[in-house]
Amino acid sequence: TPTALGMALGCEAALAPAEAAPALHARAVAHLEESPAQDELARARIALGLAAADRDQLHRGLRLARLCGADALAEQARAALA
């Protein structure tokens, strides 16, 4: 399923060398965009934003985390954007 694939890619990205992580996080986001798990999509966007220094992904992840009520995740994005 898109959710399982996206979450697996996120785990792989977390364990991958820093130079490989952004591409894996991007693949995770692509799968999770097709998933009903919006909290996982928020997590993946924030992880991509952190790995790739992509403020747009951080903002998108922050908005989605707020919509999902994922306060700790939203705080992580807010701190990274500060």
Secondary structure as the mmCIF struct_conf table of DSSP 4:
data_model
#
loop_
_struct_conf.conf_type_id
_struct_conf.id
_struct_conf.beg_label_comp_id
_struct_conf.beg_label_asym_id
_struct_conf.beg_label_seq_id
_struct_conf.end_label_comp_id
_struct_conf.end_label_asym_id
_struct_conf.end_label_seq_id
HELX_RH_AL_P HELX_RH_AL_P1 PRO A 2 LEU A 15
BEND BEND1 ALA A 16 ALA A 16
TURN_TY1_P TURN_TY1_P1 ALA A 18 ALA A 20
HELX_RH_AL_P HELX_RH_AL_P2 ALA A 21 LEU A 32
TURN_TY1_P TURN_TY1_P2 GLU A 33 GLU A 34
BEND BEND2 SER A 35 PRO A 36
HELX_RH_AL_P HELX_RH_AL_P3 GLN A 38 ALA A 52
TURN_TY1_P TURN_TY1_P3 ALA A 53 ALA A 53
HELX_RH_AL_P HELX_RH_AL_P4 ARG A 55 CYS A 68
TURN_TY1_P TURN_TY1_P4 GLY A 69 GLY A 69
HELX_RH_AL_P HELX_RH_AL_P5 ASP A 71 LEU A 81
#
